[in-house]
Amino acid sequence: MSDPHITDKALPTLRAANSHASRDNTANSITQMTETTALSANELESRRLIYRGESVRHHTDVFREIRTRLLEKAGTRNFSTLVISVSPQSGGSFVARNLAIAFALDEAKSSLLVDCNLRHPAQHTALGVDPSQGGLSDFLDHPAMGVAAVLYKTGINRLRLLPAGNMRENRSEYFTSFRMRGMLDALRSRYSDRYIFLDGPAIKGSPDARILSELADYVIIVAGYGRDTPKAIGQAVASFEPNKLAGVVFNHAP
């Protein structure tokens, strides 16, 4: 498992907003998100996923620290976070899913991982989920099916996955649609304990990352240690609004 860490540069905290969900909804959300068949420690480690175990304690603590910093920025409200890498193969998807797990490890919270990399989806494979009912693109094409039909259990308590769905052309149009924004707003506001993580395509060579940032409260940039140059990282940081940028995570650090 690679070793990520986040930069210490503090950025302005966004103004907290009132939650739209009641305490009863929160309690029901957590109760309903218990897995009937949880992944074993060996399965989690083989998939490079963090959990409460001594053998991965260091990596788990790193993601918990990132979780703490995000929560400090947001105050009492839940939020959505876009996780994107500077360039392909820098580990953005790895960071996104383990950060989502870090939130799910808190028994007072639940998390939803949305695979927004429609060209190269990876989260369903990494989590061992069979997206036979479709995913994000399928719901946006056919909203009458209901988003609940494409939310999948992951074998990890309090973590759900919304996979990318079937490949489509004109992918960016999905992210600029009213349906996409409305879906994310509904998914977040229904339960005040739910935190949403968007796994987007790499910044380099794709406009989707910038488009997706308009839908998220925060943006985390993942830089490959020894892969992405300081210039490339600086250009990536400059691509996003300063008040949304939560920090830069260096993946594969020694």
Secondary structure, DSSP 8 states (H G I E B T S, - for coil): ----EE--------------S-HHHHHHHHHHT--SS---HHHHHHTT---S-GGGHHHHHHHHHHHHHHHHHHTTS--EEEEEESSTTSSHHHHHHHHHHHHHTSTT-EEEEEE--SSS--HHHHHT---TT--HHHHHH-GGG-GGGG-EE-SSTTEEEE---S--SSHHHHHTSHHHHHHHHHHHHH-TTEEEEEE---STT-SHHHHHHTT-SEEEEEEETTTS-HHHHHHHHTTS-TTTEEEEEEET--
